[in-house]
Amino acid sequence: MRAIIDSLRTLSTDVLQEISDKLWVLGRRIHSDGKGLSGGMMMENTIFEIMEKHLDGFRRNNEKQSDCLVAGTKVSFKKITGKSSIALNWSKNPGGAGGIRFDCPVLIMNLEEGSWWKSKRGFDRFLNAGFYLVDPVFCNENVRLKSNNKTDSLVDSEDLYRMLTRSLEEDMFVALPPAATHRYDYTFNGGFKKKTSGLQWPRLEHEDGRPRFIDLFCGVGGFHYALSSLGGRCVFAADIDDRCRENYHLNFGVMPERDIRTVREEDIPPFDVLCAGFPCQPFSKAGDQTGFTDQTKGNLFFEIVRILRHHTPRAIFLENVKNIVTHDKGKTFQIIKEELQKIGYRIHDRPIVLSPLQFGIPQYRERAFIVGRYGADLPDFVAPPIHPTDIRSILSPYQGESALIPKHHESGLIWERFCALLLENNITIPRFPIWTDDWDRECDKEHYEKYKNWIDKNRAFYERHRSILGPWLEEARRNEKWIGCMRKLEWQCNETSLRNCLWTFRGSGIRVRGLEYSPTLVAMSMIPVYGPEWRYLTRREVCRLQDFPDSYHYDEHECYKQMGNAVNVRVVRHIGEWLFSMLR
């Protein structure tokens, strides 16, 4: 066992990086082309080819459970991608696997780092990407093989977790570095090819009045549209979402890098302004508000810090949710300020908070913008007042392309009958959340104690109008599509009919507003419904709510999600104009 791991540790950093890089690009191609078992074989073959070239004494050995020889010892090789299971039997080996006991060490390559279970006691350890070597004696004593319709030697995810943690405890682990996603291309006919240039971004000289900017976490290009319209030139972009990258390339002619964590600072061309709408989910009220403790997204702010330390551009221009100011009792924003100030950036004590409503765009979307200058104070920023708006200003003639799905259509009709009943009987629609499940049914004590005020109001409302609402409620409950959150209503306007309103289906219920403006677009399935035409807002209309031009080519399948994550072009342009005036 020790000889095997010592042999693996002779692999150089460059070789381990090659393994990581090639498996990343191969995995992406396999996933996009739907190759299952054959894809796993291709990955194993790629690893073995690299091992044969760089690891002394390594050779393939398909014999019973053995897949290869390392340091003269037969080894069973398994590949996983995070939380998974494996099968001890492996049909490619001549003569079968030779029983259902482990007869040689198991070398497991884990390609995806992370915690398999975040809150499962005893199974919450963070597991890195790399090679895990496990003793067969431990496996035979501690792993109980299961059966399914394909094998009688299945190792389930819990036992596999025990095997991996045993490897770590015994110091039988070799880590893989994060993949540098820009180094290789792969085709099934031509195999791997090194990219001619890792980062093909222009190294432009600064021109007076034409600042160069980089676009981190670029999404579909809100910053790009805004700042290029002011004469700015984008010299680098990056985003982890492949669909966003493809859309960015379609609209701007440049393909963003994928994972900013794998990009070296020195590979980024010189620039004047760093722009970043860094991931907001860890700080958003619509998310878990985990902040910097979020292992995947919360810590990406420090990638910005890493790049700023190396380049010290003239200015920074960051965007996030308004909640970032108050998150963790203000500690999160304080950390951001301190990190930027350490590098030399001067920023306001509080971010600039703006909404598209201040520019005549009918969307309520307050966002926080952190603007800073290197070694120079910022003048005061004067926010414009809110302009009167109307959702109809961004609508197109309806052509039937965004009809409601059946459960939304049915639920809308049910609540429309509710509104009509109240109107006929001169009853005002309540402003508190209407929870029909609590009208006439008992709930558990914990739920009642938590929402006592609203539950009491709901029950009192129903009791006052039981003769009117009872038959409606009985009929509504017979509709199979009227379930869960569909049975809740939040009425936040002075209208009396859904057909005069804008409404969204949320986890908390159907939220109804007037036609003055849209609620905040979010990266979830909460597409606003335009009541007068009983339909969702179209993709083009949602793009207009973010001030993307009608020439913008949207992604047919991802548009609503992408616009929910985007920055508003008009808002960014307004701040950018103020910022660029200082750089001339």
C-alpha positions in Angstrom: 0.0 0.0 0.0 2.7 2.5 1.0 4.7 1.7 -2.1 1.7 2.4 -4.3 1.0 5.8 -2.8 4.7 6.7 -2.8 4.8 5.9 -6.5 1.8 8.1 -7.2 3.5 10.9 -5.3 6.4 10.9 -7.8 4.0 12.4 -10.4 5.0 16.0 -10.9 2.7 19.0 -10.4 2.6 19.4 -14.2 1.5 15.8 -14.8 -1.3 16.1 -12.2 -2.3 19.3 -13.8 -2.5 17.6 -17.2 -4.7 14.9 -15.7 -7.0 17.5 -14.2 -7.2 19.6 -17.3 -7.8 16.8 -19.7 -10.5 15.1 -17.6 -12.3 18.4 -17.2 -12.5 19.1 -21.0 -13.3 15.4 -21.7 -16.0 15.3 -19.0 -17.6 18.4 -20.6 -17.6 16.8 -24.0 -19.0 13.5 -22.7 -21.8 15.2 -20.9 -22.8 17.3 -23.9 -22.8 14.3 -26.2 -24.6 12.0 -23.8 -21.9 9.3 -23.7 -22.4 7.2 -20.5 -20.3 4.0 -19.9 -18.1 4.6 -22.9 -17.3 8.1 -21.6 -16.1 6.5 -18.3 -13.9 4.2 -20.3 -12.5 7.2 -22.2 -11.6 8.9 -19.0 -9.9 5.9 -17.6 -8.0 5.4 -20.8 -6.8 9.1 -20.7 -5.5 8.6 -17.1 -3.8 5.4 -18.0 -2.1 6.9 -21.0 -0.7 9.7 -18.9 0.4 7.2 -16.2 2.2 4.9 -18.8 4.1 7.9 -19.9 5.1 9.4 -16.6 4.8 6.8 -13.9 7.7 4.2 -13.7 6.4 0.6 -13.5 2.8 1.4 -14.3 1.0 -0.8 -16.8 -2.5 -2.0 -17.5 -3.5 -5.3 -16.1 -7.1 -6.4 -16.7 -7.3 -9.5 -14.5 -10.3 -10.2 -12.2 -10.6 -7.0 -10.0 -7.3 -5.6 -11.1 -7.2 -2.8 -13.7 -3.5 -1.9 -13.5 -0.2 -2.5 -11.8 1.4 0.2 -9.7 4.7 -0.4 -8.0 4.3 -4.1 -8.9 0.9 -4.4 -7.1 -2.4 -5.2 -8.7 -4.8 -2.3 -8.2 -8.5 -1.9 -8.9 -9.2 1.5 -10.4 -12.5 3.4 -9.9 -13.6 6.9 -11.1 -16.3 8.9 -9.4 -17.6 12.5 -9.6 -18.5 13.5 -6.1 -21.3 11.6 -4.2 -21.6 8.3 -6.0 -21.5 4.5 -5.7 -19.3 2.0 -7.4 -19.5 -1.7 -8.4 -16.7 -4.1 -7.4 -17.5 -6.4 -10.4 -16.1 -5.1 -13.7 -17.3 -7.0 -16.7 -14.3 -5.9 -19.0 -11.9 -8.1 -17.1 -11.5 -11.7 -18.4 -13.0 -14.4 -16.2 -15.2 -11.9 -14.2 -14.2 -10.2 -10.9 -13.5 -13.4 -9.0 -16.0 -13.3 -6.2 -17.5 -10.5 -4.2 -14.7 -9.7 -1.8 -12.1 -7.1 -2.3 -8.9 -8.9 -3.4 -6.7 -5.9 -4.1 -6.2 -2.2 -3.2 -8.8 0.1 -4.6 -7.6 3.4 -6.2 -10.5 5.8 -6.4 -10.2 9.0 -8.5 -12.6 11.6 -7.2 -13.1 14.4 -9.8 -15.4 16.7 -7.9 -14.5 18.3 -4.5 -17.1 19.2 -1.9 -19.2 17.8 0.9 -21.4 14.9 0.0 -23.9 15.7 2.7 -24.0 19.1 4.3 -25.9 18.2 7.4 -25.8 14.4 7.7 -24.0 13.7 11.0 -20.8 11.7 10.4 -20.9 12.2 6.7 -20.1 16.0 6.3 -16.4 16.0 5.7 -15.1 18.1 2.7 -13.6 15.7 0.1 -11.0 17.1 -2.3 -10.5 16.0 -5.9 -7.7 13.5 -6.2 -6.5 9.9 -5.9 -7.7 7.9 -2.8 -6.0 4.5 -2.1 -8.0 2.1 0.1 -6.8 -1.1 1.8 -8.8 -4.2 0.8 -8.6 -5.5 4.4 -10.5 -2.4 5.6 -13.0 -2.8 2.8 -13.7 -6.5 3.6 -14.2 -5.7 7.3 -16.2 -2.5 6.9 -18.0 -2.4 3.6 -21.2 -4.3 3.0 -21.7 -5.0 -0.6 -25.3 -4.5 -2.0 -27.2 -5.8 -5.0 -29.2 -4.2 -7.7 -30.4 -5.4 -11.2 -26.9 -5.1 -12.6 -24.5 -6.3 -9.9 -24.3 -8.1 -6.6 -21.2 -6.1 -5.5 -22.4 -2.6 -5.2 -20.7 -0.2 -2.8 -23.2 2.5 -1.9 -22.5 6.1 -1.3 -22.2 5.8 2.5 -19.7 3.0 2.4 -17.8 4.7 -0.4 -17.6 7.8 1.8 -16.1 5.7 4.6 -13.5 4.3 2.1 -12.5 7.8 1.1 -12.2 9.2 4.6 -10.2 6.1 5.6 -7.8 6.9 2.8 -7.4 10.4 4.2 -6.9 9.2 7.8 -4.2 6.8 6.6 -2.4 9.4 4.5 -3.2 7.5 1.3 -4.3 10.5 -0.8 -2.8 12.5 -3.7 -4.6 15.7 -4.5 -5.5 17.0 -8.0 -5.1 20.7 -8.7 -8.2 22.7 -10.0 -8.6 22.3 -13.8 -7.2 25.1 -16.0 -10.1 25.0 -18.4 -8.3 27.0 -21.2 -5.5 24.6 -22.0 -7.0 21.9 -24.1 -9.7 21.2 -26.7 -11.1 17.8 -27.4 -12.9 16.1 -30.3 -13.9 12.5 -30.4 -12.2 12.1 -33.8 -9.0 14.1 -33.1 -8.5 13.6 -29.4 -6.8 16.3 -27.2 -5.1 19.3 -28.7 -3.5 22.1 -26.9 -5.1 25.5 -27.5 -2.8 27.7 -29.5 -3.0 30.4 -26.9 -4.4 29.9 -23.4 -6.0 33.3 -23.3 -6.6 35.1 -26.5 -7.5 38.5 -25.2 -6.4 41.8 -26.7 -3.6 43.7 -24.9 -4.8 47.1 -25.8 -3.0 50.3 -25.0 -4.9 52.8 -22.9 -6.5 55.6 -25.0 -7.7 58.8 -23.4 -11.4 58.6 -22.8 -11.6 54.9 -23.8 -11.1 52.9 -20.6 -10.4 49.2 -20.8 -12.5 47.0 -18.5 -12.7 43.3 -17.6 -16.1 41.6 -17.1 -15.9 39.0 -14.3 -19.0 36.8 -13.6 -20.1 38.4 -16.8 -23.4 36.5 -17.3 -24.9 37.5 -20.6 -23.2 40.9 -20.8 -25.0 43.7 -19.0 -21.8 45.4 -18.0 -20.5 44.9 -21.5 -23.5 46.6 -23.2 -23.4 49.5 -20.7 -19.7 50.3 -20.7 -19.1 49.7 -24.4 -21.9 52.2 -25.2 -19.7 54.7 -23.3 -16.6 53.9 -25.3 -15.2 51.3 -23.0 -13.4 48.3 -24.4 -13.7 44.9 -22.9 -10.3 43.1 -22.8 -11.3 40.0 -20.7 -14.5 38.2 -19.5 -15.2 35.1 -17.5 -18.3 33.2 -16.3 -18.8 29.6 -15.0 -22.1 29.1 -16.8 -21.5 27.5 -20.2 -24.9 28.7 -21.6 -24.1 32.3 -20.6 -20.6 32.0 -22.2 -22.1 30.8 -25.5 -24.6 33.6 -25.4 -22.0 36.2 -24.6 -19.9 34.9 -27.6 -23.0 35.1 -29.8 -23.6 38.7 -29.0 -20.1 40.2 -28.5 -17.9 37.9 -30.6 -15.7 36.9 -27.7 -15.8 33.7 -25.6 -15.4 34.3 -21.9 -13.1 32.1 -19.9 -14.9 29.6 -17.7 -13.7 29.4 -14.1 -12.0 32.5 -12.8 -10.4 30.4 -10.1 -8.2 28.7 -12.7 -7.1 31.8 -14.5 -3.7 33.2 -13.6 -3.6 36.9 -12.8 -0.7 37.5 -15.2 -2.8 36.0 -18.1 -5.3 38.8 -17.8 -4.4 41.8 -20.0 -3.9 45.3 -18.5 -7.1 47.1 -17.8 -8.5 50.2 -16.2 -11.7 49.1 -14.5 -12.6 45.8 -12.9 -16.4 45.1 -13.3 -18.0 42.2 -11.5 -21.5 41.2 -10.6 -20.2 38.7 -8.2 -22.6 35.9 -7.2 -25.4 37.3 -5.1 -27.1 34.1 -3.9 -25.1 33.8 -0.7 -26.3 37.3 0.3 -29.8 37.4 -1.2 -33.0 37.4 0.8 -34.3 34.9 -1.9 -31.4 32.5 -1.0 -30.0 31.0 2.1 -27.9 34.2 3.0 -24.9 32.0 3.8 -22.5 34.8 2.7 -18.8 34.1 2.8 -19.4 30.7 4.3 -20.8 29.5 1.0 -18.0 27.2 -0.3 -18.8 27.6 -4.0 -20.0 31.2 -4.4 -19.5 33.2 -1.3 -15.7 33.1 -1.5 -15.6 34.3 -5.1 -15.2 37.9 -3.9 -11.6 36.9 -2.9 -10.9 36.0 -6.5 -11.6 39.7 -7.3 -9.2 40.7 -4.5 -6.5 38.4 -6.0 -6.8 40.0 -9.4 -6.9 43.5 -7.9 -3.7 42.9 -5.9 -1.8 41.9 -9.1 -3.1 44.6 -11.5 -4.2 47.5 -9.2 -6.5 49.0 -12.0 -7.6 52.6 -11.7 -11.2 51.7 -10.6 -13.5 48.9 -9.5 -17.2 48.6 -10.3 -19.0 45.8 -8.4 -22.7 44.8 -8.2 -24.7 42.8 -5.7 -28.0 42.6 -4.0 -29.0 45.4 -1.6 -29.0 42.9 1.2 -25.2 42.8 1.1 -25.1 46.0 3.2 -27.0 44.4 6.1 -25.9 40.8 5.7 -24.5 39.3 8.9 -25.3 42.6 10.8 -23.1 44.6 8.4 -20.0 42.4 8.9 -20.0 41.2 5.3 -19.8 44.7 3.8 -17.3 45.7 6.4 -15.0 42.8 5.2 -15.4 43.9 1.6 -14.5 47.5 2.5 -11.5 46.5 4.5 -10.1 44.1 1.8 -10.5 46.8 -0.9 -8.9 49.5 1.3 -5.9 47.2 2.1 -5.1 47.2 -1.6 -5.5 51.0 -1.9 -9.1 51.5 -3.1 -11.2 54.3 -1.7 -15.0 53.7 -1.6 -18.0 55.3 -0.1 -19.1 54.2 3.4 -22.2 52.7 1.8 -22.8 51.4 -1.7 -24.8 53.2 -4.3 -28.3 51.7 -4.3 -30.3 52.2 -7.5 -33.4 50.6 -9.2 -34.5 50.7 -12.8 -37.5 52.6 -11.6 -35.3 55.6 -11.3 -34.7 55.5 -15.0 -38.3 55.0 -16.2 -37.9 51.2 -16.6 -40.9 49.4 -15.0 -39.0 46.9 -12.8 -38.5 47.2 -9.0 -34.9 45.9 -8.6 -32.8 47.7 -6.0 -29.1 46.7 -6.3 -26.0 47.8 -4.5 -23.1 49.1 -6.5 -19.6 49.3 -4.9 -17.5 51.8 -6.8 -13.9 52.6 -5.9 -10.8 54.4 -7.2 -7.2 53.4 -6.6 -5.5 56.0 -4.4 -8.1 58.7 -5.0 -11.3 59.8 -3.3 -14.7 59.6 -5.0 -17.0 62.6 -5.4 -20.5 62.3 -4.1 -23.0 60.4 -6.3 -26.4 62.0 -6.7 -29.1 59.4 -7.3 -31.9 60.3 -9.7 -35.5 60.3 -8.4 -38.0 57.5 -9.2 -39.9 58.1 -12.5 -43.6 57.1 -13.0 -43.6 53.8 -15.0 -46.1 51.4 -16.5 -45.4 47.8 -17.5 -47.2 48.4 -20.8 -44.2 50.5 -22.0 -42.1 47.4 -22.6 -44.8 45.1 -24.0 -45.0 43.8 -27.6 -48.2 42.9 -29.5 -49.2 39.5 -28.1 -48.8 36.6 -30.6 -49.7 33.7 -28.3 -46.1 32.6 -27.6 -46.2 32.8 -23.8 -49.5 31.2 -22.7 -49.8 30.0 -19.1 -49.1 26.4 -18.3 -52.2 24.5 -17.1 -51.7 24.7 -13.4 -51.0 28.4 -13.5 -54.0 29.0 -15.8 -56.3 26.9 -13.5 -55.1 28.6 -10.3 -55.5 32.0 -11.8 -59.1 31.3 -12.8 -59.8 30.0 -9.3 -58.5 33.2 -7.7 -60.3 35.3 -10.2 -63.6 33.7 -9.1 -62.5 34.6 -5.5 -62.0 38.2 -6.5 -65.3 38.3 -8.3 -67.2 36.9 -5.3 -65.7 39.5 -3.0 -66.5 42.3 -5.4 -70.1 41.2 -5.8 -70.5 41.2 -2.0 -68.6 44.5 -1.4 -65.8 42.7 0.5 -62.3 44.2 0.3 -59.6 41.8 -0.7 -57.4 41.4 2.4 -53.8 42.8 2.4 -52.5 40.1 4.7 -51.3 36.8 3.1 -54.4 34.7 2.3 -53.7 31.0 3.3 -56.7 28.9 2.5 -55.3 25.8 4.1 -55.5 27.6 7.5 -59.1 28.8 7.1 -60.8 25.6 8.3 -58.1 23.1 9.2 -56.0 22.6 12.3 -52.2 23.0 12.1 -49.3 21.8 14.2 -48.4 23.9 17.3 -45.0 25.0 15.9 -46.5 26.4 12.7 -49.3 28.1 14.6 -46.9 29.8 17.1 -44.7 31.0 14.3 -47.5 32.5 12.2 -50.2 33.1 14.8 -51.0 36.6 13.7 -51.6 35.7 10.1 -53.4 32.4 10.9 -55.8 34.2 13.3 -56.6 36.8 10.6 -57.2 34.2 8.0 -59.6 32.2 10.2 -61.5 35.3 11.3 -61.8 36.4 7.7 -63.2 33.0 6.6 -65.6 32.8 9.6 -67.0 36.2 8.7 -67.7 35.2 5.1 -68.1 31.4 5.4 -71.4 31.4 3.6 -69.9 33.1 0.6 -66.4 31.5 0.6 -67.3 28.0 1.8 -68.8 26.8 -1.6 -65.9 28.5 -3.5 -63.3 26.8 -1.3 -64.9 23.4 -1.6 -65.0 23.6 -5.4 -61.5 24.9 -5.6 -60.0 22.1 -3.6 -61.5 19.6 -6.0 -59.2 20.9 -8.7 -56.1 18.7 -8.8 -53.9 21.6 -10.1 -54.7 23.9 -7.2 -52.1 22.6 -4.7 -49.4 23.9 -2.4 -48.4 27.5 -2.9 -51.2 27.9 -5.5 -53.6 28.0 -2.5 -51.9 31.2 -1.1 -52.5 34.7 -2.3 -50.6 38.0 -1.5 -52.7 40.9 -2.8 -50.5 44.1 -2.9 -52.5 46.6 -5.0 -55.8 48.4 -5.1 -57.3 46.5 -8.0 -60.2 44.0 -7.7 -59.3 41.6 -10.6 -56.3 39.6 -11.6 -57.0 40.8 -15.2 -55.9 44.3 -14.1 -52.7 43.2 -12.5 -49.3 41.8 -12.8 -48.7 38.6 -10.8 -46.1 36.0 -10.1 -46.1 32.4 -8.8 -43.8 32.3 -5.8 -42.9 29.7 -3.1 -44.9 31.9 -0.7 -48.0 32.1 -2.9 -49.3 34.1 -5.8 -48.2 37.7 -5.4 -50.3 40.3 -7.1 -49.2 43.9 -7.9 -50.5 46.7 -10.1 -49.4 47.4 -13.6 -47.0 50.2 -12.7 -43.9 48.0 -12.6 -42.7 44.4 -12.5 -41.4 42.8 -9.4 -37.7 41.9 -9.3 -36.7 39.4 -11.9 -35.1 36.4 -10.2 -33.1 33.5 -11.5 -35.9 31.1 -10.7 -39.2 30.1 -12.3 -41.1 33.3 -11.2 -42.0 34.7 -14.6 -44.4 37.7 -14.2 -47.9 37.2 -15.6 -49.5 40.1 -17.5 -53.2 39.8 -16.3 -54.9 41.8 -19.1 -53.8 39.3 -21.7 -53.6 36.3 -19.2 -50.0 35.4 -20.2 -46.4 35.4 -19.1 -44.2 38.3 -20.1 -42.3 37.2 -23.2 -38.5 36.7 -23.3 -38.1 39.9 -25.3 -40.2 41.8 -22.8 -38.1 40.5 -19.9 -34.9 41.5 -21.7 -36.4 45.0 -22.0 -36.9 45.1 -18.2 -33.2 44.7 -18.0 -32.7 47.3 -20.7 -31.1 44.9 -23.1 -31.5 46.2 -26.7 -33.9 44.4 -29.1 -30.9 43.5 -31.2 -29.8 41.2 -28.3 -29.9 37.5 -29.2 -31.4 35.7 -26.2 -31.1 32.1 -25.2 -34.5 30.5 -26.0 -34.3 28.0 -23.1 -32.4 30.0 -20.5 -33.5 33.6 -21.1 -35.7 34.0 -18.0 -33.0 32.6 -15.7 -30.2 34.7 -17.4 -32.2 37.9 -17.1 -32.9 37.2 -13.5 -29.2 37.1 -12.9 -28.3 40.0 -15.2 -27.4 43.6 -14.3 -29.7 46.3 -15.6 -27.9 48.0 -18.5 -29.4 51.5 -18.0 -28.5 51.5 -14.3 -24.9 50.4 -15.0 -24.5 52.9 -17.8 -25.6 55.8 -15.5 -23.0 54.9 -12.9 -20.4 54.1 -15.6 -20.8 57.5 -17.1 -20.1 59.1 -13.7 -17.1 56.7 -13.1 -15.6 57.2 -16.6 -15.7 61.0 -16.2 -13.1 60.6 -13.4 -10.8 58.5 -15.6 -10.5 60.9 -18.5 
